[in-house]
Amino acid sequence: MNAGTRPPVDAWIQLPPRELVAVVQRYPAPDIPLASIRHLLRPLHDERGRLVDWLLFGSGFEDTEAVVQYRTWRATWRYERPIGSVAHLDWLRAEVAAVEHDLDDRILDRLLDAAVASGGERPVRVRPDEVAGLRAELATVRLALSVEERHGWGIVDDMPSTTRGHGLARTWAAPPSDLVLAGTPTSSVVLRPDGRLTIVRPDEVFEGVAAADLRHDTVVVLDDSGSSLRLTQDEARPLGWLVPRSLRWHVRQVPLVVVWALTLGGLTDALDALDALDALDALDEFEALSGRAGTGEAMVIVGDAGVA
């Protein structure tokens, strides 16, 4: 048993890698919070003390109406698209590096390198003069991945709601070695080089997780051959962290290009939002209004905030 599958030790915990978003700032964040949910909001300031966002307290996500109001209000000044976790972008780097044609400027390579290095702790900026090249490189990489014969995997949320979208909740390709996705002292979820999810406990290993039902006190996990594993809610916490707020999901095989659809699509959508705003032409005016003159940014990659 190697380091990636070593049984958890006391007081050890590992959460899934941080999620990242591509952000296009439409307007400066408003100084006054939305009145109807102001008791659930907390201001977020940058290193210079300037207001850059409003965050919703975690308890607010239990109120569906508050979530809808928050997201609608926030979207009026800030456009953002999820692009996957830090680990997800790290895996994509290898795929992009293998594309040898029509990536002369290697803008996407540099963006992914910087985003992985920052880990979502520091903003990674895309300059206006990089936008056209980045858009072309995203299209090239998508085309290259679409003809790949390899496949990946994804988790389908069987209980989507108004606060979570339909479709694949998490995707991955086969890693080069065992990778611990999440873990506690009682259990961990490991991604194998063959792409299968594995539950590792101090006294057993359950290979090939195919589905999980976390709706009851006893959590039921099925493998790809139909065998089952029963866990307590505490033991199943790492499974729950893979798809937050989902209580039932299953794994399916997907084409390799689908593994990276969230990242490539999110970045492309953010660039499209720039066009819709005519943001490149209005950049100097916006920076003057927001007090950020001289930053020269068109799009920013940051850690997924939104929750206080």
NUBATI-826039 format. One line per field, with one value per residue: x, z, y of N, C-alpha, C, CB in turn; chain. Coordinates in steps of 0.1 Angstrom, whole numbers, m for minus. Glycine has a CB too. Example, Ala and Ser with C-alpha at 12.3 -4.5 7.8 and 13.67 -1.06 7.14 Angstrom:
BEGIN
n.x = 132;128;
n.z = 78;71;
n.y = m57;m22;
ca.x = 123;137;
ca.z = 78;71;
ca.y = m45;m11;
c.x = 132;129;
c.z = 78;79;
c.y = m33;0;
cb.x = 113;141;
cb.z = 90;57;
cb.y = m45;m6;
fifi = A;A;
***
This chain:
BEGIN
n.x = 9;7;17;m6;m27;m26;m39;m60;m48;m50;m66;m62;m72;m86;m97;m116;m99;m96;m122;m123;m131;m139;m139;m156;m157;m185;m194;m184;m185;m216;m220;m240;m257;m281;m313;m332;m318;m298;m290;m278;m254;m219;m194;m166;m133;m104;m68;m61;m81;m104;m138;m148;m166;m197;m204;m223;m235;m228;m250;m271;m274;m291;m316;m336;m348;m333;m308;m314;m321;m297;m278;m290;m289;m261;m251;m256;m235;m212;m199;m195;m180;m179;m149;m138;m117;m86;m70;m81;m75;m48;m45;m54;m33;m13;m26;m29;m3;5;m6;6;2;m9;m8;9;15;11;m7;m27;m14;3;m16;m29;m7;m2;m26;m28;m5;m12;m33;m58;m56;m45;m54;m55;m47;m60;m49;m61;m49;m45;m68;m80;m61;m62;m89;m88;m69;m83;m104;m88;m77;m100;m109;m88;m90;m115;m111;m97;m93;m93;m110;m129;m143;m174;m194;m228;m253;m280;m300;m307;m313;m328;m307;m285;m271;m282;m268;m233;m217;m191;m160;m134;m101;m80;m55;m19;m9;m20;m44;m55;m86;m103;m105;m108;m100;m113;m120;m112;m113;m100;m86;m78;m51;m64;m87;m108;m129;m121;m127;m110;m104;m93;m94;m102;m106;m125;m132;m138;m161;m194;m219;m236;m256;m266;m288;m298;m293;m276;m253;m253;m231;m224;m205;m189;m195;m218;m217;m221;m214;m217;m218;m214;m228;m207;m184;m188;m184;m162;m172;m195;m184;m174;m194;m209;m239;m254;m272;m275;m259;m243;m217;m205;m191;m174;m167;m133;m131;m153;m146;m132;m149;m163;m142;m130;m154;m163;m142;m144;m171;m168;m151;m168;m186;m172;m172;m199;m202;m187;m163;m136;m132;m142;m126;m107;m123;m140;m121;m112;m136;m139;m117;m94;m75;m50;m46;m51;m67;m87;m101;m104;m90;m100;m103;m132;m155;m182;m193;m195;
n.z = 0;m10;m4;m12;m5;21;53;70;96;131;138;113;83;52;28;m3;m33;m37;m53;m83;m100;m130;m134;m144;m139;m139;m128;m101;m68;m50;m25;m6;9;m3;8;16;23;39;65;61;48;42;39;16;14;m4;m4;m1;13;m1;m11;m26;m29;m19;5;11;41;52;64;51;27;32;29;2;m12;m4;m15;m42;m45;m37;m57;m80;m75;m71;m96;m111;m109;m111;m131;m131;m137;m130;m131;m123;m100;m83;m85;m108;m128;m127;m137;m163;m173;m182;m204;m221;m225;m242;m266;m296;m318;m332;m309;m304;m288;m263;m242;m226;m213;m196;m181;m168;m153;m136;m122;m109;m93;m76;m62;m58;m38;m45;m69;m104;m133;m165;m192;m213;m239;m242;m246;m272;m282;m262;m264;m290;m284;m265;m281;m299;m281;m272;m295;m300;m278;m283;m303;m290;m280;m255;m223;m196;m163;m146;m120;m115;m102;m86;m74;m82;m76;m71;m63;m73;m103;m132;m146;m149;m118;m109;m125;m138;m150;m155;m130;m127;m106;m74;m58;m31;m26;m7;29;62;97;98;72;37;4;m25;m57;m82;m105;m126;m129;m112;m83;m49;m17;12;43;77;81;57;21;m5;m37;m68;m67;m75;m70;m46;m17;5;21;45;79;78;54;20;m3;m36;m56;m89;m96;m83;m56;m21;3;36;56;84;89;97;89;62;54;37;12;9;7;m19;m36;m27;m7;m21;m19;m31;m56;m87;m106;m139;m171;m194;m225;m231;m236;m223;m197;m193;m199;m182;m174;m199;m211;m191;m191;m217;m217;m199;m214;m235;m221;m217;m243;m246;m228;m240;m228;m231;m245;m227;m205;m193;m184;m165;m146;m136;m124;m105;m89;m95;m113;m137;m132;m154;m162;m177;m172;m143;m125;m97;m63;m54;m40;m23;m2;32;
n.y = m12;21;56;71;55;49;40;63;85;94;125;135;152;158;180;183;197;233;251;270;301;320;354;383;416;435;460;482;467;471;496;494;468;442;448;429;406;414;408;384;388;395;419;419;427;439;437;463;474;480;476;447;426;409;385;355;343;309;297;309;295;275;286;287;308;330;324;325;352;364;355;365;393;397;390;413;430;415;390;356;324;290;271;247;227;234;211;200;219;215;189;194;209;192;180;202;209;189;194;204;221;252;267;289;312;302;310;299;279;294;307;285;275;296;298;273;275;296;286;296;314;339;364;357;373;381;398;425;424;397;384;377;359;339;330;318;297;282;271;256;237;224;212;194;177;166;146;127;93;84;82;97;102;110;125;122;141;129;142;170;205;237;252;239;228;208;178;169;168;167;160;139;128;99;98;101;87;73;93;112;124;133;131;116;107;83;74;76;90;78;84;63;53;40;54;48;54;49;37;40;25;20;m7;m19;m19;m5;m9;8;27;32;44;64;67;90;97;87;76;54;51;41;25;17;m6;m10;m36;m42;m48;m39;m13;m3;26;48;81;97;83;85;111;121;113;128;154;154;160;186;192;173;144;120;102;91;74;79;70;91;110;122;149;159;158;181;201;219;236;246;256;274;294;303;313;334;351;356;371;394;405;410;430;449;453;455;479;497;495;512;533;519;511;535;543;523;526;512;518;511;484;468;446;421;398;377;350;334;321;303;323;338;324;331;
ca.x = 0;16;12;m19;m38;m23;m51;m60;m43;m57;m65;m59;m84;m82;m109;m113;m92;m104;m128;m119;m141;m134;m147;m156;m164;m193;m194;m179;m195;m223;m216;m251;m262;m295;m320;m340;m310;m286;m285;m270;m243;m207;m185;m153;m124;m91;m56;m60;m93;m115;m149;m148;m177;m205;m205;m235;m232;m231;m264;m280;m276;m303;m328;m335;m352;m322;m298;m319;m320;m282;m272;m295;m283;m246;m248;m258;m222;m201;m202;m185;m183;m170;m139;m132;m109;m72;m64;m87;m67;m35;m45;m55;m20;m6;m32;m26;11;7;m11;18;m1;m18;m7;22;18;9;m13;m35;m4;7;m28;m31;4;m4;m38;m24;5;m18;m42;m70;m53;m42;m61;m46;m53;m59;m48;m69;m42;m44;m81;m82;m53;m67;m101;m84;m63;m94;m110;m79;m76;m113;m109;m78;m95;m127;m107;m90;m100;m94;m123;m128;m155;m181;m204;m241;m261;m293;m310;m305;m323;m327;m294;m275;m275;m283;m256;m222;m213;m176;m154;m119;m94;m71;m43;m7;m7;m31;m46;m65;m95;m109;m104;m108;m93;m120;m121;m107;m117;m88;m87;m68;m46;m73;m98;m119;m129;m119;m129;m100;m106;m82;m95;m107;m105;m137;m128;m147;m173;m203;m230;m237;m269;m263;m300;m302;m282;m267;m250;m251;m223;m223;m193;m192;m200;m231;m215;m224;m207;m225;m210;m221;m226;m193;m175;m191;m181;m154;m181;m204;m176;m171;m206;m216;m253;m260;m274;m275;m252;m237;m206;m206;m179;m177;m156;m123;m134;m164;m139;m127;m160;m165;m131;m130;m166;m163;m133;m150;m182;m163;m146;m180;m192;m164;m177;m212;m201;m178;m155;m122;m132;m146;m118;m101;m134;m144;m110;m113;m148;m138;m105;m84;m68;m37;m45;m51;m72;m100;m108;m96;m92;m99;m109;m147;m159;m196;m198;m188;
ca.z = 0;m11;4;m16;0;35;61;77;110;140;137;99;75;39;20;m18;m37;m38;m66;m89;m109;m139;m130;m152;m131;m147;m122;m88;m59;m44;m11;2;6;m6;20;20;29;44;77;57;39;48;29;14;10;m9;5;1;20;m10;m11;m39;m31;m8;7;18;52;49;68;41;16;36;25;m12;m17;m1;m25;m55;m44;m36;m70;m90;m71;m73;m110;m117;m110;m112;m138;m128;m142;m124;m140;m117;m88;m85;m91;m121;m137;m127;m147;m176;m178;m190;m217;m230;m229;m252;m279;m302;m330;m331;m296;m305;m277;m250;m232;m218;m205;m186;m172;m159;m144;m126;m114;m100;m83;m66;m54;m55;m28;m52;m82;m116;m142;m180;m197;m225;m251;m242;m247;m285;m283;m253;m270;m300;m278;m259;m292;m304;m271;m272;m307;m298;m269;m289;m311;m282;m278;m241;m217;m182;m155;m139;m110;m118;m90;m88;m67;m85;m71;m77;m60;m80;m117;m136;m153;m141;m107;m108;m135;m137;m159;m147;m126;m129;m94;m64;m54;m21;m29;6;39;77;104;96;58;27;m10;m33;m71;m87;m118;m136;m129;m103;m70;m39;m3;20;57;84;80;44;9;m13;m50;m79;m62;m87;m66;m31;m12;18;26;57;89;72;40;12;m14;m45;m65;m103;m97;m76;m42;m14;15;45;64;92;83;100;80;48;52;24;0;9;3;m33;m42;m15;m7;m28;m10;m39;m69;m93;m115;m153;m180;m203;m234;m224;m237;m213;m184;m192;m205;m172;m174;m212;m213;m182;m195;m229;m214;m193;m225;m242;m213;m220;m256;m244;m221;m247;m217;m235;m249;m215;m194;m186;m177;m154;m136;m129;m115;m94;m81;m98;m125;m139;m131;m168;m162;m184;m165;m132;m119;m82;m55;m54;m28;m22;11;43;
ca.y = 0;33;68;75;46;46;42;76;85;102;139;139;155;165;184;184;209;245;254;283;307;331;365;395;426;444;473;480;461;482;500;491;454;440;450;418;396;421;401;372;392;401;426;413;438;434;440;477;478;484;467;440;416;406;371;350;333;296;293;314;286;267;293;287;321;339;320;330;367;367;352;375;406;397;390;426;437;405;378;346;311;280;264;235;228;236;199;198;227;209;178;199;214;181;178;214;209;179;200;211;229;263;273;296;321;294;318;290;272;303;309;274;274;307;295;262;280;305;278;303;324;352;365;355;382;380;411;427;420;383;378;371;347;329;325;309;286;274;264;246;226;217;204;184;167;160;135;117;81;81;86;100;98;121;122;128;144;124;151;184;214;251;258;231;225;194;173;164;176;166;151;136;118;90;105;93;79;74;107;113;135;138;120;119;96;70;69;85;87;79;82;54;55;35;63;44;59;39;41;34;26;14;m22;m24;m11;m7;m4;10;33;35;52;66;73;96;103;81;75;44;55;29;28;5;m6;m13;m49;m44;m51;m27;m10;5;35;58;94;102;76;89;126;124;111;140;165;154;168;193;193;163;132;108;104;80;77;74;72;102;113;130;163;163;160;195;210;230;246;253;264;285;304;308;321;347;359;361;382;406;410;415;443;458;456;459;493;505;491;524;540;511;511;548;543;514;528;501;522;506;470;463;432;419;387;373;337;335;310;305;329;337;319;338;
c.x = 9;10;m2;m30;m36;m35;m49;m54;m51;m55;m62;m72;m79;m95;m106;m106;m101;m110;m125;m131;m133;m144;m145;m164;m172;m193;m188;m189;m202;m220;m227;m256;m276;m303;m326;m332;m297;m281;m277;m257;m231;m199;m172;m144;m111;m80;m55;m72;m104;m126;m149;m159;m185;m207;m217;m230;m236;m245;m274;m283;m287;m316;m328;m338;m340;m311;m302;m317;m305;m276;m277;m289;m268;m243;m250;m244;m210;m206;m191;m190;m174;m161;m133;m122;m94;m66;m69;m78;m53;m34;m46;m42;m13;m12;m29;m12;14;2;1;15;m10;m18;6;25;17;4;m20;m25;0;m4;m30;m20;2;m15;m35;m15;m2;m28;m55;m68;m51;m49;m50;m53;m50;m59;m57;m62;m40;m57;m83;m74;m58;m80;m97;m77;m73;m101;m101;m78;m89;m113;m99;m83;m107;m123;m99;m99;m101;m107;m120;m141;m161;m191;m217;m249;m275;m304;m307;m316;m321;m314;m282;m280;m276;m270;m245;m217;m198;m171;m139;m114;m85;m59;m31;m4;m19;m32;m58;m73;m100;m107;m105;m101;m100;m121;m115;m112;m105;m92;m75;m63;m55;m86;m109;m117;m128;m120;m118;m103;m95;m82;m100;m106;m117;m134;m140;m161;m181;m215;m230;m250;m267;m276;m304;m290;m272;m265;m247;m242;m222;m210;m198;m196;m213;m229;m217;m215;m215;m216;m219;m219;m213;m183;m176;m189;m173;m163;m190;m196;m173;m182;m214;m231;m261;m261;m275;m268;m247;m226;m208;m193;m183;m165;m146;m126;m144;m157;m136;m137;m162;m154;m130;m142;m167;m154;m139;m162;m178;m158;m158;m187;m185;m169;m190;m212;m193;m167;m141;m121;m135;m137;m113;m111;m138;m133;m110;m124;m146;m125;m94;m76;m54;m35;m45;m56;m85;m108;m98;m100;m90;m105;m124;m151;m174;m201;m189;m186;
c.z = 0;m3;1;m10;14;43;68;91;118;137;122;91;62;31;5;m21;m39;m52;m70;m98;m118;m137;m140;m143;m140;m141;m108;m78;m52;m29;m1;m1;3;6;25;26;35;57;74;49;48;37;28;8;5;0;7;8;12;m11;m25;m40;m18;m7;14;29;48;53;58;30;20;32;9;m18;m15;m12;m38;m56;m45;m50;m80;m87;m75;m88;m117;m118;m112;m119;m135;m133;m135;m134;m134;m106;m93;m91;m105;m132;m138;m137;m161;m182;m187;m204;m227;m234;m241;m266;m285;m313;m326;m317;m295;m293;m263;m239;m222;m208;m193;m176;m163;m149;m132;m116;m104;m89;m72;m57;m51;m44;m33;m65;m94;m127;m157;m185;m210;m238;m252;m246;m261;m286;m274;m258;m281;m295;m272;m270;m298;m294;m271;m284;m306;m289;m274;m297;m303;m280;m263;m235;m202;m175;m149;m129;m114;m105;m93;m81;m69;m79;m77;m73;m66;m94;m120;m143;m144;m130;m105;m119;m133;m148;m150;m143;m128;m117;m84;m59;m43;m24;m16;16;53;84;102;82;49;13;m18;m48;m76;m101;m129;m136;m119;m89;m60;m25;5;35;64;82;67;33;0;m26;m59;m75;m75;m83;m51;m28;3;25;40;67;85;57;32;0;m22;m53;m79;m106;m90;m61;m34;m1;23;55;73;85;86;91;65;45;39;12;m2;4;m12;m41;m31;m18;m16;m19;m18;m52;m75;m103;m129;m161;m190;m213;m227;m225;m227;m200;m182;m197;m195;m173;m188;m214;m204;m186;m208;m226;m208;m204;m233;m234;m215;m233;m254;m237;m229;m237;m220;m239;m237;m203;m186;m178;m164;m143;m129;m120;m103;m85;m84;m110;m125;m137;m144;m169;m170;m177;m154;m128;m104;m76;m54;m40;m27;m9;22;54;
c.y = 12;45;72;67;42;49;56;74;95;117;144;141;162;168;184;197;221;247;268;288;318;342;377;405;436;458;471;474;473;484;495;477;453;440;437;406;402;414;388;375;398;407;419;425;432;439;455;483;482;472;460;430;416;391;367;341;319;292;298;305;275;273;295;301;331;336;326;346;371;366;362;389;407;397;403;433;428;393;368;332;301;273;252;238;231;223;196;206;221;197;183;204;204;179;190;213;199;183;208;220;241;269;281;305;314;302;310;283;281;306;297;272;284;303;283;267;289;297;285;313;338;352;363;363;379;394;413;422;405;376;371;358;335;322;314;296;276;265;253;234;218;207;192;173;160;147;125;105;77;87;91;96;111;116;129;129;139;132;165;192;228;258;250;228;211;190;168;173;177;156;149;127;110;98;96;84;81;88;107;125;141;127;125;107;83;65;80;80;89;76;74;57;49;43;59;50;47;44;33;36;18;m1;m28;m14;m15;m1;m1;16;37;44;53;72;77;101;98;80;65;48;42;33;15;6;m10;m27;m52;m46;m38;m26;m1;13;43;71;100;96;81;104;129;123;123;152;165;161;174;194;183;150;119;111;91;84;72;78;83;104;122;145;168;165;175;205;222;241;254;261;276;297;311;317;334;356;364;372;395;413;416;429;453;462;461;474;502;502;503;531;533;512;524;549;535;516;519;505;516;491;463;449;432;408;382;359;338;322;313;310;327;332;325;327;
cb.x = m10;18;22;m20;m40;m11;m53;m74;m28;m54;m55;m51;m94;m73;m113;m126;m84;m96;m144;m106;m152;m134;m144;m162;m154;m208;m209;m174;m188;m238;m214;m262;m259;m297;m330;m347;m306;m289;m298;m279;m248;m199;m184;m153;m121;m89;m44;m59;m89;m110;m163;m135;m171;m219;m192;m244;m238;m222;m267;m274;m263;m302;m329;m345;m364;m316;m296;m333;m326;m275;m274;m310;m285;m240;m258;m268;m219;m196;m203;m182;m182;m178;m129;m125;m109;m64;m69;m101;m66;m31;m57;m66;m12;m6;m48;m29;20;0;m24;27;m6;m31;m8;23;8;23;m23;m43;9;12;m40;m32;17;m6;m50;m18;16;m26;m35;m81;m41;m27;m68;m45;m49;m70;m33;m73;m29;m39;m92;m78;m39;m70;m110;m74;m52;m104;m114;m65;m73;m125;m105;m65;m99;m134;m99;m87;m93;m82;m133;m126;m151;m187;m199;m248;m261;m294;m310;m303;m321;m339;m292;m271;m266;m295;m251;m210;m220;m172;m156;m116;m86;m68;m44;5;6;m29;m50;m58;m107;m124;m90;m123;m93;m134;m136;m91;m129;m78;m88;m73;m32;m77;m104;m119;m142;m105;m143;m85;m120;m82;m104;m122;m92;m150;m118;m149;m171;m208;m244;m225;m280;m253;m311;m308;m288;m272;m238;m264;m208;m236;m182;m181;m189;m238;m201;m239;m193;m235;m201;m216;m237;m189;m177;m205;m175;m142;m189;m210;m163;m171;m215;m210;m257;m253;m286;m289;m241;m248;m193;m218;m175;m179;m161;m110;m138;m174;m127;m114;m173;m166;m117;m128;m178;m159;m119;m154;m191;m152;m136;m190;m192;m149;m177;m221;m195;m185;m154;m117;m142;m161;m107;m94;m146;m146;m96;m114;m160;m137;m108;m91;m67;m28;m57;m37;m74;m98;m111;m98;m83;m106;m103;m154;m155;m201;m197;m196;
cb.z = 12;m25;2;m31;m9;40;71;77;110;155;146;92;83;30;24;m25;m50;m33;m65;m97;m101;m154;m116;m166;m122;m147;m120;m82;m48;m45;m10;1;18;m15;19;8;18;47;85;49;30;56;32;4;22;m23;m1;m13;29;m24;m9;m40;m34;m8;14;8;65;56;82;35;13;51;32;m18;m10;13;m26;m58;m31;m26;m74;m89;m56;m66;m117;m109;m97;m97;m154;m113;m157;m116;m144;m128;m80;m72;m82;m122;m132;m113;m144;m177;m166;m182;m215;m222;m217;m248;m277;m307;m341;m335;m284;m318;m277;m246;m238;m226;m213;m192;m180;m168;m152;m132;m123;m108;m90;m74;m42;m51;m20;m53;m84;m120;m139;m186;m201;m226;m252;m229;m246;m296;m279;m239;m276;m310;m268;m252;m304;m305;m257;m272;m320;m293;m256;m297;m323;m268;m286;m234;m217;m181;m144;m150;m96;m128;m87;m83;m52;m100;m55;m71;m45;m72;m127;m146;m161;m151;m94;m94;m149;m123;m170;m155;m111;m131;m86;m53;m66;m7;m38;5;38;82;118;102;55;27;m15;m28;m78;m87;m120;m133;m142;m101;m67;m41;3;17;61;98;91;45;1;m6;m56;m86;m53;m93;m70;m27;m13;17;17;55;103;74;39;8;m9;m54;m60;m112;m93;m82;m39;m9;13;53;55;107;89;115;81;44;64;24;1;22;10;m38;m51;m13;m11;m42;m2;m40;m68;m101;m109;m160;m187;m195;m247;m230;m251;m212;m183;m200;m207;m158;m172;m223;m210;m168;m198;m239;m204;m183;m234;m244;m198;m221;m266;m236;m208;m253;m207;m247;m260;m212;m198;m196;m186;m158;m143;m140;m123;m99;m67;m100;m126;m129;m123;m173;m148;m199;m175;m120;m126;m77;m42;m56;m27;m33;12;49;
cb.y = 0;37;79;75;34;53;31;82;89;99;145;127;164;156;199;183;207;257;252;282;314;326;370;394;434;439;479;494;452;479;514;501;445;427;461;412;386;436;397;363;402;390;441;401;448;439;434;484;490;487;473;433;402;413;366;343;338;286;299;327;279;264;307;277;326;337;305;327;372;358;338;375;409;384;380;434;445;401;381;345;310;269;274;227;216;240;187;203;241;204;169;210;218;168;177;227;205;166;209;200;221;260;263;304;332;289;328;280;268;316;311;261;278;320;291;251;288;316;273;294;319;354;378;340;396;371;415;442;427;377;389;381;350;335;336;316;290;282;274;252;232;227;212;190;175;170;140;124;69;87;76;115;89;129;126;119;160;109;148;186;215;260;258;218;232;192;185;161;171;161;157;130;126;77;109;102;82;64;116;114;130;143;114;120;99;71;66;87;95;68;96;39;49;20;64;29;67;32;39;39;20;17;m27;m29;m12;m2;m14;m2;45;23;46;76;62;106;100;67;70;30;65;22;32;5;m15;m9;m59;m54;m56;m27;m3;m3;44;58;103;100;61;86;132;116;98;143;166;139;158;206;207;160;134;102;115;71;71;80;59;116;119;127;167;152;151;197;202;224;239;242;255;281;298;297;313;344;351;349;378;403;399;405;441;470;444;451;496;502;482;533;542;497;508;559;539;500;529;488;537;512;464;463;427;415;375;382;326;348;308;291;344;328;304;350;
fifi = A;A;A;A;A;A;A;A;A;A;A;A;A;A;A;A;A;A;A;A;A;A;A;A;A;A;A;A;A;A;A;A;A;A;A;A;A;A;A;A;A;A;A;A;A;A;A;A;A;A;A;A;A;A;A;A;A;A;A;A;A;A;A;A;A;A;A;A;A;A;A;A;A;A;A;A;A;A;A;A;A;A;A;A;A;A;A;A;A;A;A;A;A;A;A;A;A;A;A;A;A;A;A;A;A;A;A;A;A;A;A;A;A;A;A;A;A;A;A;A;A;A;A;A;A;A;A;A;A;A;A;A;A;A;A;A;A;A;A;A;A;A;A;A;A;A;A;A;A;A;A;A;A;A;A;A;A;A;A;A;A;A;A;A;A;A;A;A;A;A;A;A;A;A;A;A;A;A;A;A;A;A;A;A;A;A;A;A;A;A;A;A;A;A;A;A;A;A;A;A;A;A;A;A;A;A;A;A;A;A;A;A;A;A;A;A;A;A;A;A;A;A;A;A;A;A;A;A;A;A;A;A;A;A;A;A;A;A;A;A;A;A;A;A;A;A;A;A;A;A;A;A;A;A;A;A;A;A;A;A;A;A;A;A;A;A;A;A;A;A;A;A;A;A;A;A;A;A;A;A;A;A;A;A;A;A;A;A;A;A;A;A;A;A;A;A;A;A;A;A;A;A;A;A;A;A;A;A;
***
